[in-house]
Amino acid sequence: MFKSKKLLILLSILLAGILVLSGCGGGDDSAGETKDGKKKLTFMFRGGTEEQKAYESVVKQFEADNPDVKVDMIVTAPDQYSTKLKAAITGKSLPDVFYYAPGELRAFVNSGVLLDITEYVEATDFVNLDNMFDFGVDSYRYDGELVGQGSIYGLPKDVGPFSFGYNKTMFEEAGIPLPDPDKPYTWEEFVAVNQQLQKDTDGDGKVDQFGTGLNVNWALYPFVWSNGADFLDETKTKVTVDDPKFAEALQFFADMQNKYEITPSIEEAQTLDTYQRWMKGELAFFPVAPWDLATFDTELDFDYDVIPYPAGDTGVSAAWIGSLGIGVGASTKHPELAAELVTYLTASPDVMDKLVEHRIQIPTLIDKAEAWAADDTLRPENKEEFLQIVQEYGRALPANYTYNAEWLDYFFANVQPVLDGKKTAAEYVKEVQPLMQDYLDKAIELEAQSK
């Protein structure tokens, strides 16, 4: 049974109101200086151990280069960050500099949360926008109508191509030819190679080496897009999940478990999730993103590489690109200094070297990224695939194009019966499309009100 729409719509309206009110606040008047008279900036970000280490190092260098500045770092666990940022906005205690997602850009600009930093970016000597990935920079441009053009309200902390990995050691031990790094499997070929690799390795009558294991929330997009379908039309105002090509892709995704049995069953996934199975060497295929590299370097005892996702009817692989931006709070008492910290963290060649050294991302600077991809001392071997996703065929997540993500969240919140084989994809998309459209229409109305 579908969740109540009224409650979510009410929450959207309340959030929009909170954001508008927060834009009017200037924060604590004493927050701009330390007791010893230094200018104080707060930098709020999220991340694991390696990311924290990396930013502690680069922020310390920023303070050394600017001895009259003290940067207070507010580190938050990834799953708590959004809630804490909204609380800071509501409480009129917005950090001077902070991470935010591309999908939040329009709401934050319209509500007066973000500062336009265009003039500061253009005046900074070491910032060369031509040497930064277009996808990254354009994700934080907004002209009041369209994202991707106009003023700059942040710069990319990273670009995150969500690539597809495979257990190279498993292939070699099975004597199966390695995947072609340039030509994607068809869906049929993908099923066949998964079935070859799936086996009972300890002879207890139960499969313990599986083909693949994918989370629908993150891995469905490549299958939909490569089959010639999408979540939205070109205007980004109409939900298109009722397209038969979309239903075909969703059905194939579910069939990997229910028909072809190349993924762990529901019960098996509860015992050990697919990420854990990949880490233990029990999966042949699993998504790999740049933020995984540090962990994979130290914890994987098998060799792996990355390839294009298997392709549907178009014959062309698809993948999405994530990103986080670093922006300046509109209430900051030191706008020029805060913008300087943003440009330092995102566009300084020296900082980029440090962040890449910690293996938490690929470089946001193109020349640095190309050198990184060519470095054969770093895994995976086919790092060029990451750059191809960013520069050639990767796409932004659908919610980046809309005022909020509730319409898309609704799809994933209710898709489980399809994955469990209790409902066909065709049935699901037919009934969910008008409900998703209602949410999207409300988001469009909220955006109009926010202006």
Beta strands, then each sheet from edge to edge (+ up, - down):
strand 1: 39-46
strand 2: 69-76
strand 3: 97-100
strand 4: 141-142
strand 5: 151-152
strand 6: 155-161
strand 7: 163-167
strand 8: 210-212
strand 9: 283-288
strand 10: 304-307
strand 11: 319-328
strand 12: 394-395
sheet 1: 2+ 1+ 3+ 11- 6+
sheet 2: 2+ 1+ 3+ 11- 12-
sheet 3: 4+ 5-
sheet 4: 8+ 9+ 7- 10+
end
